[in-house]
Amino acid sequence: MPFRGLGRPNALCGTGMCAAAHTKDTFMELKRKKIYRYLVFRIDEKKREVVVEKTGNPAETYDDFTASLPENDCRYAVYDFDFVTPDNCQKSNQIFFIAWSPSSFRIRAKMLYATSKHGLSRELDGIH
């Protein structure tokens, strides 16, 4: 008797949401090629997958990133954080995963994003 969960394309499918093929590819471009400062992801409920909604160019700031998040909707995001250490050494490639969930948004959507968060964060290798 075959098991229904086997052979799924990625970890998100266990929660009902699969990462779109371009989602992981776009993340790898941010990580390796540094062509984006941040990525904003949304869940496409009709297609049952996580897709890239917005990309930020390398010159954009953290303020640009926060302005790109919707006030009344949930999102996932990754941000490539550059910083200077106390020894005045420039550091980069600290990629942070952010789950954006405004308190004013619908409970159902918050639950959907909360249950899919762990699977997506596992798919994005190298995040903090």
C-alpha positions as CSV (number, residue, x, y, z in Angstrom):
1,M,0.0,0.0,0.0
2,P,1.7,3.3,-1.1
3,F,1.9,6.2,1.3
4,R,0.4,9.4,0.0
5,G,2.9,11.9,1.5
6,L,6.0,10.3,-0.2
7,G,7.5,11.8,-3.3
8,R,6.3,15.4,-2.6
9,P,8.6,18.1,-4.1
10,N,9.6,19.8,-0.8
11,A,8.9,20.2,2.9
12,L,6.1,22.7,2.5
13,C,3.8,20.2,0.8
14,G,3.3,18.5,4.2
15,T,1.5,21.6,5.4
16,G,-0.5,21.9,2.2
17,M,1.6,24.7,0.7
18,C,4.5,24.0,-1.7
19,A,7.2,26.5,-2.6
20,A,7.0,27.5,-6.3
21,A,10.0,26.5,-8.3
22,H,11.1,30.1,-8.8
23,T,10.9,30.8,-5.0
24,K,14.0,28.7,-4.1
25,D,15.8,29.8,-7.3
26,T,15.2,33.5,-6.5
27,F,16.4,32.9,-2.9
28,M,19.6,31.3,-4.2
29,E,20.2,34.4,-6.4
30,L,19.9,36.6,-3.3
31,K,22.3,34.3,-1.4
32,R,25.0,33.6,-4.0
33,K,24.8,36.4,-6.5
34,K,23.8,39.2,-4.2
35,I,21.5,40.7,-6.8
36,Y,18.7,41.3,-4.3
37,R,18.7,43.0,-0.8
38,Y,15.4,41.3,0.2
39,L,12.6,39.1,-1.0
40,V,8.9,39.2,0.0
41,F,6.9,36.0,-0.3
42,R,3.1,35.5,-0.2
43,I,1.0,32.4,-0.2
44,D,-1.1,31.9,-3.4
45,E,-4.0,30.0,-1.9
46,K,-5.5,29.1,-5.3
47,K,-2.3,27.5,-6.5
48,R,-1.4,26.3,-3.0
49,E,2.1,27.5,-3.2
50,V,4.5,30.2,-1.8
51,V,5.6,32.6,-4.5
52,V,7.9,35.6,-4.7
53,E,5.9,38.8,-4.5
54,K,8.6,41.4,-4.5
55,T,12.4,41.7,-4.8
56,G,14.5,44.6,-3.6
57,N,17.6,45.7,-5.4
58,P,21.0,45.7,-3.5
59,A,20.9,49.5,-3.0
60,E,17.6,49.5,-1.1
61,T,17.7,50.0,2.7
62,Y,16.0,48.3,5.6
63,D,13.4,51.2,5.6
64,D,12.6,50.4,1.9
65,F,12.2,46.8,2.9
66,T,9.8,47.5,5.8
67,A,7.8,49.9,3.5
68,S,7.3,47.0,1.1
69,L,5.4,44.9,3.6
70,P,1.7,45.3,3.5
71,E,-0.1,46.9,6.5
72,N,-3.0,44.5,6.6
73,D,-1.7,41.2,5.2
74,C,0.7,38.4,6.2
75,R,3.9,37.8,4.3
76,Y,7.2,36.0,4.7
77,A,10.4,37.7,3.8
78,V,14.2,37.3,3.8
79,Y,16.6,40.2,4.3
80,D,20.3,40.2,3.5
81,F,21.8,42.2,6.4
82,D,25.2,43.9,6.0
83,F,26.8,45.3,9.2
84,V,30.1,46.6,10.6
85,T,31.6,44.8,13.6
86,P,33.0,46.6,16.7
87,D,36.4,45.9,15.1
88,N,35.3,48.0,12.0
89,C,35.1,44.9,9.8
90,Q,32.4,44.8,7.1
91,K,30.2,41.7,7.3
92,S,27.6,40.5,4.9
93,N,25.5,37.4,4.1
94,Q,23.5,37.4,7.3
95,I,20.2,36.5,5.8
96,F,17.3,36.7,8.2
97,F,13.9,35.0,7.7
98,I,10.9,37.2,8.8
99,A,7.3,36.1,9.3
100,W,5.2,39.3,9.0
101,S,1.8,38.9,10.6
102,P,0.0,42.2,11.5
103,S,-2.4,41.9,14.5
104,S,-5.2,43.5,12.4
105,F,-5.3,40.7,9.8
106,R,-7.7,37.7,9.6
107,I,-7.2,34.8,12.0
108,R,-7.5,32.2,9.2
109,A,-4.7,33.8,7.2
110,K,-2.5,34.1,10.2
111,M,-3.0,30.4,10.9
112,L,-2.2,29.5,7.3
113,Y,1.1,31.5,7.4
114,A,2.0,30.1,10.8
115,T,1.6,26.5,9.8
116,S,3.6,27.0,6.6
117,K,6.4,29.0,8.1
118,H,8.6,26.1,9.3
119,G,8.5,24.3,6.0
120,L,9.5,27.4,4.1
121,S,12.3,28.3,6.5
122,R,13.7,24.7,6.0
123,E,13.6,25.1,2.2
124,L,15.7,28.3,2.4
125,D,19.1,27.0,3.3
126,G,21.4,29.5,5.1
127,I,18.9,31.8,6.8
128,H,19.0,33.0,10.4
